Amino acid sequence: MGKKIKQLEEKKMQCTNIVVITLQLS
């Protein structure tokens, strides 16, 4: 159970990083 939550949080971080990078490039 804890492992799944950790994976979700990592995915959320990746999405946030992509959004930030996209905003910086535009």
N, C-alpha and C positions, 0 to 999 in steps of 0.2 A: 504493500500500500504506500509506504513512504517513498519507495523507489519511483512509483508512478508520478507522485506529486513533484518529485525532484525533476523528472523528465519534462513535465509540463512547464515548470518554472524556467528550465533551460531553454525550452522552445520559445517561451515568452520573451526571454532576454534576447534570443536571436532575432525575433521579429522586431523588437525595439531597436536593436542595433541597425537592422536593415533600414528601418524608417529614418533613424537619425542620419545615417550615411546618405540616404536618398535626399533628405532635406538639405544636407550640406552640399551635395553635388549640384542641386538645382539652382 
